[in-house]
Amino acid sequence: MGEVTIATVAAPLMLTGHPLQRCGARAVAELAKVRDVQDVDASALQGVADDLTRAIVHAAAAANDAVAYDWWKVLFALYPNSPATHSKRSRDQADLSRVIASLFAADPDDADTKPCAFCGQPAAVTWGKDKLPMFDSLKAVNTLPPGLPGWPVCRPCRIALWALPYGAWVTAGSATVLSCPDEGVERHFTRENVKRAKRIQLLGFTSLSANASPETVTLGALRAHSARAGVGATLWTFKNDNQEAWLRVTSTRGGIPAFLRALFADPGSRAGWAALQGVLTERDKDGALKSSGVAAAAKTLFDPADHPGGQPADRLPRALLRLSKDVDKRTARTLTSWRALCRLYLEVIHQMDVGQVKPARELITAWITQEKNPRGRFNEYVAASGRASELQKLMMRATARLMLDGRQPADVTTVAAALFATDANGWRLRGLLFFDVVAELVNQGVQIGRKPEPGEEADEEITEPRFDPDPVSDQEMLVSNP
């Protein structure tokens, strides 16, 4: 009887629940030009490994003033002690190619294996934090069990974890990955970042749009792909250099996809979002862009999950209120458009009845407009509007004043308990009331806000709010940086 040969079947690339591996696996699929992770066969996986090796070697051997060195900065932020980034690495491309290719080599058939730390498949190779992004930090350098030289990582996961910079939103010092229950959102995020990564490799960081950010790309993906109710997205931003590893987590609320669809369907809210982007844009004295308002506005829809002590949620209405309290810096048109935006957010995200503050609005505006010069009373209201106890006192004075003058004040008993509550809903209602009062005063002809500059309101009319701006096409990557 002849000798029996047992064929070894290569382990497939799997999509796991680990955000970093998951992002890298989707990047492998995108680099292999297949629809999804399960479509990556052995040949495609080897092709991606070869492409990664060439790109890594090209960046690692580049001069410090070369465009390719920008991609090395990305690698250094994620794998600071790896063969590709170590200060004592070989600059000979042939030698370096052999070293980098060995990172993605197949496991020997007769090697002892352990379950892969990510997908559970047999793994003969163990990696430490020099080759894995975001594992140990300076505060915890002995997290492995005694006698274990590293984390077991199978070949497909090794390739995925080095494809990570393509699927993540990367800077010269950090990376951001996305996780979302909607696979279409994850694929969109990965696809746009792969395009961006290739542009960085060809043209450097200076070729990128200043308006884009991980938040803008995520919101664009949620708007384009998520038709499911209650779907939110989480961004994991991390740094893994030799100084100190850190991780920050932010996420959108589940109602954000519905909010985005409603935002673009409502002209008032759309104008409010565009005005917010404009106000948050910062330029230097020469007019050059310092900080993108498009990116800053997008961040207001992401709540931090890992800030020490926690941070207040509802960053969008908080930003609108903060920017509106100094009314002399805003036009009446901007203030009323922010009212529409705030109302829409509370309606969609918190299912609030935004009409419930109407009696309070009528009471306060009647009291303010009772004076020939209403600005003094309006300033009193602005000062009290954010604090439950102060607002309650002001409304009691307003009621008494109107009654003494023979007028019938609006009955606020139906909304008083909710409006004066000290919880988050009370804060939201007081913010909504502020915008309602401002809008009503504008409607009654009270001078609120500054006068617009010549042509300013015309510019506002054509300003279109954006998400996921300036997508990079394959053709764009072939032209030089303008």
HUMOLIN-V737027 format. One record per residue. RES is the residue in one letter. PHI is phi in degrees with one decimal (999 if undefined). D_CENTER is the distance of its C-alpha to the mean C-alpha in Angstrom with 2 decimals. Layout:
# HUMOLIN-V737027
<<RES/PHI/D_CENTER> <RES/PHI/D_CENTER>>
This chain:
# HUMOLIN-V737027
<<M/999/63.89> <G/-71.9/61.37> <E/-70.5/58.41> <V/-93.8/55.26> <T/-102.3/52.04> <I/-98.6/48.84> <A/-76.3/45.90> <T/-92.4/42.65> <V/-95.2/39.67> <A/-65.1/36.45> <A/-66.5/33.62> <P/-80.5/31.00> <L/-73.9/27.31> <M/-119.9/25.69> <L/-98.9/22.28> <T/-106.5/21.84> <G/-85.9/19.65> <H/-76.0/18.57> <P/-56.8/14.90> <L/-72.9/16.09> <Q/-63.4/19.17> <R/-63.0/17.53> <C/-63.8/15.15> <G/-64.2/18.26> <A/-63.2/20.50> <R/-66.8/18.53> <A/-65.0/18.56> <V/-59.2/22.31> <A/-60.6/22.80> <E/-67.1/21.12> <L/-65.8/23.18> <A/-81.2/26.21> <K/61.7/25.72> <V/-118.4/26.11> <R/-70.0/24.29> <D/-147.8/23.28> <V/-60.6/23.86> <Q/-67.2/27.24> <D/-89.6/28.50> <V/-82.6/28.38> <D/-92.2/32.05> <A/-61.4/33.78> <S/-67.1/34.42> <A/-65.7/30.85> <L/-63.7/29.68> <Q/-64.8/32.30> <G/-61.7/31.28> <V/-66.7/27.68> <A/-59.1/29.15> <D/-64.3/31.40> <D/-64.5/28.67> <L/-60.5/26.58> <T/-59.5/29.78> <R/-61.7/30.60> <A/-67.2/27.21> <I/-64.9/27.17> <V/-63.4/30.78> <H/-60.2/30.30> <A/-71.8/27.57> <A/-69.1/29.52> <A/-95.6/32.70> <A/-73.6/31.33> <A/-70.0/32.63> <N/-63.4/30.46> <D/-100.9/30.60> <A/-85.5/29.89> <V/-60.5/26.82> <A/-63.2/26.59> <Y/-66.4/26.20> <D/-61.7/22.53> <W/-71.9/21.88> <W/-62.3/24.03> <K/-61.7/21.76> <V/-62.5/18.90> <L/-63.3/21.47> <F/-66.7/22.68> <A/-68.7/19.38> <L/-106.4/19.35> <Y/-132.2/23.11> <P/-67.9/24.90> <N/-114.1/28.29> <S/-80.1/28.49> <P/-60.3/31.33> <A/-83.3/29.03> <T/-124.5/27.97> <H/-62.2/30.84> <S/-62.3/32.86> <K/-98.3/36.01> <R/-65.3/34.76> <S/-69.9/37.20> <R/-97.9/36.66> <D/-79.3/38.98> <Q/-66.4/36.97> <A/-67.2/39.47> <D/-63.1/39.45> <L/-65.8/35.70> <S/-60.8/35.34> <R/-64.9/37.55> <V/-67.0/35.58> <I/-68.9/32.16> <A/-60.7/33.65> <S/-66.6/35.06> <L/-62.7/31.61> <F/-110.2/31.27> <A/-70.9/34.94> <A/-68.6/36.15> <D/-67.3/37.48> <P/-60.0/41.29> <D/-63.2/43.02> <D/-99.5/45.08> <A/-78.3/42.48> <D/-68.7/41.84> <T/-126.0/38.53> <K/-133.8/36.24> <P/-63.6/33.42> <C/-58.2/30.18> <A/-64.5/27.75> <F/-104.6/25.03> <C/-111.6/26.92> <G/86.1/30.40> <Q/-73.8/32.35> <P/-58.8/35.15> <A/-136.8/34.10> <A/-98.1/36.66> <V/-101.7/34.37> <T/-113.4/32.86> <W/-118.9/30.10> <G/-101.0/29.28> <K/-72.7/26.35> <D/-69.7/27.52> <K/-114.1/26.36> <L/-112.0/23.56> <P/-77.0/20.12> <M/57.8/19.15> <F/-116.5/22.33> <D/-79.9/24.67> <S/-130.0/24.15> <L/-64.7/26.92> <K/-84.8/27.24> <A/-149.8/28.04> <V/-101.4/29.83> <N/-124.0/32.22> <T/-90.9/30.19> <L/-80.1/32.08> <P/-60.6/35.23> <P/-56.8/38.48> <G/83.6/39.75> <L/-98.5/36.58> <P/-75.2/35.62> <G/177.6/32.05> <W/-89.5/29.88> <P/-64.9/31.46> <V/-136.0/29.27> <C/-71.1/30.62> <R/-60.9/30.65> <P/-58.6/28.04> <C/-72.5/25.53> <R/-62.0/26.54> <I/-65.5/25.77> <A/-61.4/22.43> <L/-71.9/21.37> <W/-98.3/22.31> <A/-85.3/20.66> <L/-48.9/17.35> <P/-60.7/16.57> <Y/-77.7/16.92> <G/-87.2/14.50> <A/-93.1/11.78> <W/-83.5/9.78> <V/-114.4/12.45> <T/-123.5/13.78> <A/-73.2/17.31> <G/-135.5/16.54> <S/-155.4/13.56> <A/-141.5/11.67> <T/-130.2/8.53> <V/-115.5/9.53> <L/-121.3/8.67> <S/-129.4/11.31> <C/-156.5/12.33> <P/-63.7/15.92> <D/-90.9/16.03> <E/-64.6/17.03> <G/-62.4/16.61> <V/-66.5/12.83> <E/-63.0/12.92> <R/-64.1/15.53> <H/-60.8/13.80> <F/-58.9/10.77> <T/-65.1/13.59> <R/-59.9/15.85> <E/-65.5/13.81> <N/-74.0/13.13> <V/-63.0/16.84> <K/-59.9/17.84> <R/-65.6/15.87> <A/-61.8/17.43> <K/-65.3/20.81> <R/-68.2/20.48> <I/-59.6/19.83> <Q/-63.3/22.91> <L/-84.6/25.00> <L/-124.0/24.12> <G/86.7/22.08> <F/-65.1/18.99> <T/-67.1/20.82> <S/-84.4/20.70> <L/-87.4/16.98> <S/-68.3/15.63> <A/-73.4/14.52> <N/-81.7/12.48> <A/-79.8/10.12> <S/-161.1/6.84> <P/-59.6/4.55> <E/-70.0/2.54> <T/-65.5/6.35> <V/-64.6/7.45> <T/-64.5/6.07> <L/-64.9/7.60> <G/-61.8/10.42> <A/-67.7/11.05> <L/-63.7/11.26> <R/-67.5/13.51> <A/-80.3/15.56> <H/-118.1/16.20> <S/-94.3/15.90> <A/-101.4/19.17> <R/-85.6/19.40> <A/-69.9/19.49> <G/77.0/17.46> <V/-87.8/14.81> <G/-117.9/11.46> <A/-131.2/8.77> <T/-118.8/8.03> <L/-108.0/6.06> <W/-111.8/9.04> <T/-106.7/9.20> <F/-146.2/12.93> <K/-134.6/15.89> <N/-134.9/19.32> <D/-85.2/21.69> <N/-79.9/25.16> <Q/-82.7/24.36> <E/-168.1/22.37> <A/-73.1/19.84> <W/-146.7/16.89> <L/-141.4/13.98> <R/-124.5/11.14> <V/-122.2/9.58> <T/-130.5/7.18> <S/-150.2/7.54> <T/-91.6/8.28> <R/-72.6/12.01> <G/-63.7/14.23> <G/-85.6/15.37> <I/-61.9/12.30> <P/-56.9/13.71> <A/-65.7/17.00> <F/-63.5/15.69> <L/-63.7/14.24> <R/-64.3/17.61> <A/-67.7/19.53> <L/-59.3/17.76> <F/-77.6/18.86> <A/-91.1/22.24> <D/-107.1/23.09> <P/-59.6/24.27> <G/-65.3/24.09> <S/-67.5/20.49> <R/-62.2/19.54> <A/-65.7/21.47> <G/-64.3/19.81> <W/-66.6/16.28> <A/-63.3/17.81> <A/-65.6/19.63> <L/-62.6/16.62> <Q/-59.2/15.08> <G/-66.6/18.57> <V/-66.0/19.11> <L/-80.8/16.00> <T/-74.2/17.07> <E/-118.3/19.14> <R/-128.6/22.01> <D/-82.4/24.80> <K/-64.4/28.45> <D/-93.0/28.88> <G/89.9/26.11> <A/-75.7/23.83> <L/-69.3/20.09> <K/-99.1/18.91> <S/-144.6/15.46> <S/-77.0/13.62> <G/-71.8/13.55> <V/-61.9/11.61> <A/-69.2/8.54> <A/-65.5/9.60> <A/-64.9/10.17> <A/-60.2/6.89> <K/-64.1/5.73> <T/-69.4/8.90> <L/-97.2/8.00> <F/-118.9/6.27> <D/-99.7/9.34> <P/-71.2/10.20> <A/-112.1/12.49> <D/-128.5/14.22> <H/-76.5/15.23> <P/-55.5/19.05> <G/81.3/20.69> <G/81.7/17.62> <Q/-124.4/15.91> <P/-60.7/16.58> <A/-80.0/14.57> <D/57.2/14.41> <R/-66.8/12.63> <L/-65.3/13.22> <P/-62.2/17.00> <R/-64.7/17.27> <A/-66.0/16.02> <L/-62.1/18.39> <L/-66.0/21.21> <R/-60.9/20.84> <L/-75.6/21.02> <S/-89.2/23.81> <K/-61.7/26.16> <D/-91.2/27.57> <V/-65.8/28.72> <D/-70.5/30.80> <K/-91.8/27.80> <R/-117.1/26.65> <T/-79.3/28.64> <A/-59.1/29.87> <R/-65.2/28.10> <T/-63.5/24.67> <L/-62.4/25.52> <T/-72.0/26.71> <S/-70.3/23.75> <W/-70.1/21.47> <R/-61.3/23.86> <A/-61.2/23.22> <L/-67.1/19.43> <C/-64.2/19.86> <R/-59.8/22.52> <L/-63.7/20.52> <Y/-59.1/17.61> <L/-68.4/20.31> <E/-65.1/22.28> <V/-82.2/19.70> <I/-77.6/17.53> <H/-114.0/20.56> <Q/50.8/23.43> <M/-83.7/25.15> <D/-82.8/28.37> <V/-74.9/27.54> <G/-80.8/31.23> <Q/-70.8/32.43> <V/-88.2/32.18> <K/-54.6/34.64> <P/-59.5/37.69> <A/-66.0/36.04> <R/-61.7/34.92> <E/-63.9/38.50> <L/-62.6/40.00> <I/-68.9/37.98> <T/-68.1/38.31> <A/-63.7/42.03> <W/-67.9/42.48> <I/-65.2/40.63> <T/-78.4/42.53> <Q/-65.2/45.81> <E/-84.7/46.09> <K/-63.7/47.27> <N/-111.5/44.58> <P/-74.3/41.62> <R/-65.6/39.31> <G/-62.6/40.67> <R/-67.2/40.01> <F/-62.6/36.57> <N/-62.9/35.73> <E/-60.9/37.12> <Y/-64.8/34.84> <V/-57.4/31.71> <A/-64.9/32.69> <A/-95.2/33.26> <S/-63.8/30.56> <G/-91.3/27.97> <R/-116.9/30.49> <A/-58.3/32.19> <S/-66.2/35.58> <E/-69.2/35.82> <L/-65.6/34.84> <Q/-61.0/37.44> <K/-62.4/40.09> <L/-63.4/39.34> <M/-68.3/39.60> <M/-66.2/42.85> <R/-64.5/44.23> <A/-63.4/43.21> <T/-61.5/44.96> <A/-63.0/48.08> <R/-63.0/48.23> <L/-64.9/48.00> <M/-66.8/50.67> <L/-63.7/52.96> <D/-89.8/52.73> <G/79.4/53.80> <R/-107.1/50.51> <Q/-94.6/49.01> <P/-71.0/45.48> <A/-64.6/42.89> <D/-84.7/42.91> <V/-103.8/39.64> <T/-62.1/40.78> <T/-72.1/38.60> <V/-114.6/35.33> <A/-58.5/36.50> <A/-59.3/35.70> <A/-69.7/32.09> <L/-68.7/31.61> <F/-95.9/33.08> <A/-67.5/31.38> <T/-96.4/29.55> <D/-87.7/26.86> <A/-63.8/23.37> <N/-65.0/24.92> <G/-62.1/27.41> <W/-61.5/24.82> <R/-62.9/23.07> <L/-64.8/26.51> <R/-65.6/27.49> <G/-65.6/24.44> <L/-62.1/25.27> <L/-60.1/28.89> <F/-56.5/28.14> <F/-66.8/26.64> <D/-63.8/29.50> <V/-63.2/32.08> <V/-58.9/30.78> <A/-63.3/30.75> <E/-66.7/34.23> <L/-63.5/35.64> <V/-61.8/34.42> <N/-62.5/36.08> <Q/-87.6/39.26> <G/86.4/39.39> <V/-73.3/38.59> <Q/-72.1/37.25> <I/-120.8/33.69> <G/83.8/31.34> <R/-83.5/32.35> <K/-77.0/33.99> <P/-68.2/31.89> <E/-70.6/32.78> <P/-55.2/34.77> <G/82.4/32.68> <E/-66.5/29.51> <E/-69.7/29.52> <A/-64.3/30.37> <D/-64.4/27.27> <E/-62.2/25.19> <E/-65.5/26.86> <I/-99.0/25.70> <T/-69.2/22.17> <E/-112.4/19.86> <P/-65.0/16.26> <R/-131.3/13.99> <F/-130.7/10.93> <D/47.7/10.70> <P/-74.9/13.50> <D/50.1/16.33> <P/-60.2/16.14> <V/-91.7/18.38> <S/-93.1/21.56> <D/-61.0/24.05> <Q/-67.7/26.53> <E/-61.9/24.42> <M/-73.8/24.19> <L/-93.2/27.97> <V/-99.7/28.50> <S/-73.9/28.58> <N/-65.7/26.13> <P/-68.5/27.42>>
